[in-house]
Structures are given as structure tokens and as C-alpha cells.
Amino acid sequence: MRFFFNSEPEYRRKGLANRALQLMFSYATASDSKPPLPVSKESLVVRIGDKNTASIALFQKLGFETTKHVAVFEETELRYTGKGVSSPWLIGERRAYG
Ligand SMILES: CC(C)(COP(=O)(O)OP(=O)(O)OC[C@H]1O[C@@H](n2cnc3c(N)ncnc32)[C@H](O)[C@@H]1OP(=O)(O)O)[C@@H](O)C(=O)NCCC(=O)NCCS
């Protein structure tokens, strides 16, 4: 899955991206999520432009570590290891569909 997110400058550094990603990742990895979910935490990989230090720091705070540098695309690949994360990701409200 590819996604792009961009928060309005006046709302940055308030923990909103961190919170939104925790909710998304906890949903994607929860054992009671419907197929094709869940995926394992260890399968979560992100690729971020090398110059985007804010995003790299954001994912490091969520427990991702650099695993590869893709020089041709000037991208850093980070994979979830859980390092440095002391509490579980936030869990959002679940709604029943169908
Ligand atoms: C990257 C971005 C989404 C972060 O959103 P945000 O809501 O400000 O992020 P948060 O407040 O949740 O930050 C969580 C952590 O990420 C890291 N971080 C976020 N912005 C940072 C910055 N400018 N410099 C360094 N670290 C940063 C910090 O570790 C931060 O924790 P802290 O505030 O306790 O130090 C936002 O800066 C943005 O929209 N940037 C432009 C678009 C972009 O780069 N999108 C991502 C690529 S798809």
C-alpha cells in the first residue's frame, strides 16, 4: 500500500501524525481485523525520501529502524522492529460492517 500524508503547517508537532499512524497500524495488525488483514507488525516497511528527516524521525518514534538505503531513488527504507517503543500503539474505535 502506498500513502502520502501532509499535515497543515500550523498543526505540526502536536503529535497528530504519530497518533493517526498508530491507529492505522494497530488496525492493520489487530488479530480480529477482517481479511486481507491482519498483517504482522514485522512486515510493515516504509520508504521515505532521504531529505524528509521529519518523516524518518516520525517513523523511528513509532518503532521503525533503517534497514536499507536505496541510493538510486534517494530513499531510506525502515522496517518495524519495535525498538524504543515502550507502550503499544493506540487502538481506535471499531465499527461493525455488514
Ligand atoms: C511529516 C509530518 C506528516 C509530521 O506530522 P506531525 O503531525 O507534525 O508529526 P507529529 O507531531 O506526530 O510528530 C511525531 C514525531 O515525529 C518527529 N518529527 C515530526 N516532525 C519533525 C520535524 N520537523 N523534525 C524532526 N522530527 C520531527 C518527532 O520525533 C516527533 O515527536 P516529538 O514532537 O515528540 O519530537 C509533517 O511534518 C508533514 O506533513 N510534512 C510535510 C509532508 C510530508 O513530509 N509527508 C510525509 C511523506 S508521505
PDBQT file of the ligand as one rigid body, heavy atoms in Angstrom, charges set to zero:
ROOT
HETATM    1  C1  LIG A 101       5.922  14.574   8.455  1.00  0.00    +0.000 C 
HETATM    2  C2  LIG A 101       4.648  15.197   9.036  1.00  0.00    +0.000 C 
HETATM    3  C3  LIG A 101       3.416  14.453   8.482  1.00  0.00    +0.000 C 
HETATM    4  C4  LIG A 101       4.673  15.066  10.571  1.00  0.00    +0.000 C 
HETATM    5  O1  LIG A 101       3.396  15.433  11.073  1.00  0.00    +0.000 OA
HETATM    6  P1  LIG A 101       3.227  15.957  12.570  1.00  0.00    +0.000 P 
HETATM    7  O2  LIG A 101       1.762  15.860  12.919  1.00  0.00    +0.000 OA
HETATM    8  O3  LIG A 101       3.850  17.297  12.721  1.00  0.00    +0.000 OA
HETATM    9  O4  LIG A 101       4.076  14.898  13.398  1.00  0.00    +0.000 OA
HETATM   10  P2  LIG A 101       3.979  14.604  14.970  1.00  0.00    +0.000 P 
HETATM   11  O5  LIG A 101       3.670  15.864  15.717  1.00  0.00    +0.000 OA
HETATM   12  O6  LIG A 101       3.062  13.453  15.182  1.00  0.00    +0.000 OA
HETATM   13  O7  LIG A 101       5.483  14.182  15.299  1.00  0.00    +0.000 OA
HETATM   14  C5  LIG A 101       5.807  12.941  15.899  1.00  0.00    +0.000 C 
HETATM   15  C6  LIG A 101       7.325  12.806  15.942  1.00  0.00    +0.000 C 
HETATM   16  O8  LIG A 101       7.867  12.836  14.617  1.00  0.00    +0.000 OA
HETATM   17  C7  LIG A 101       9.143  13.521  14.633  1.00  0.00    +0.000 C 
HETATM   18  N1  LIG A 101       9.040  14.781  13.875  1.00  0.00    +0.000 N 
HETATM   19  C8  LIG A 101       7.914  15.331  13.344  1.00  0.00    +0.000 A 
HETATM   20  N2  LIG A 101       8.214  16.477  12.691  1.00  0.00    +0.000 NA
HETATM   21  C9  LIG A 101       9.562  16.650  12.821  1.00  0.00    +0.000 A 
HETATM   22  C10 LIG A 101      10.480  17.646  12.350  1.00  0.00    +0.000 A 
HETATM   23  N3  LIG A 101      10.066  18.711  11.617  1.00  0.00    +0.000 N 
HETATM   24  N4  LIG A 101      11.791  17.487  12.627  1.00  0.00    +0.000 NA
HETATM   25  C11 LIG A 101      12.225  16.427  13.354  1.00  0.00    +0.000 A 
HETATM   26  N5  LIG A 101      11.406  15.456  13.851  1.00  0.00    +0.000 NA
HETATM   27  C12 LIG A 101      10.097  15.563  13.564  1.00  0.00    +0.000 A 
HETATM   28  C13 LIG A 101       9.432  13.804  16.092  1.00  0.00    +0.000 C 
HETATM   29  O9  LIG A 101      10.081  12.665  16.633  1.00  0.00    +0.000 OA
HETATM   30  C14 LIG A 101       8.032  13.930  16.660  1.00  0.00    +0.000 C 
HETATM   31  O10 LIG A 101       7.975  13.726  18.043  1.00  0.00    +0.000 OA
HETATM   32  P3  LIG A 101       8.257  14.983  19.041  1.00  0.00    +0.000 P 
HETATM   33  O11 LIG A 101       7.404  16.121  18.567  1.00  0.00    +0.000 OA
HETATM   34  O12 LIG A 101       7.823  14.440  20.397  1.00  0.00    +0.000 OA
HETATM   35  O13 LIG A 101       9.718  15.275  18.954  1.00  0.00    +0.000 OA
HETATM   36  C15 LIG A 101       4.527  16.703   8.703  1.00  0.00    +0.000 C 
HETATM   37  O14 LIG A 101       5.740  17.349   9.081  1.00  0.00    +0.000 OA
HETATM   38  C16 LIG A 101       4.270  16.967   7.228  1.00  0.00    +0.000 C 
HETATM   39  O15 LIG A 101       3.121  16.969   6.798  1.00  0.00    +0.000 OA
HETATM   40  N6  LIG A 101       5.344  17.199   6.457  1.00  0.00    +0.000 N 
HETATM   41  C17 LIG A 101       5.231  17.517   5.023  1.00  0.00    +0.000 C 
HETATM   42  C18 LIG A 101       4.722  16.367   4.193  1.00  0.00    +0.000 C 
HETATM   43  C19 LIG A 101       5.483  15.082   4.406  1.00  0.00    +0.000 C 
HETATM   44  O16 LIG A 101       6.716  15.075   4.537  1.00  0.00    +0.000 OA
HETATM   45  N7  LIG A 101       4.729  13.973   4.451  1.00  0.00    +0.000 N 
HETATM   46  C20 LIG A 101       5.297  12.656   4.710  1.00  0.00    +0.000 C 
HETATM   47  C21 LIG A 101       5.687  11.948   3.453  1.00  0.00    +0.000 C 
HETATM   48  S1  LIG A 101       4.380  10.969   2.808  1.00  0.00    +0.000 SA
ENDROOT
TORSDOF 0
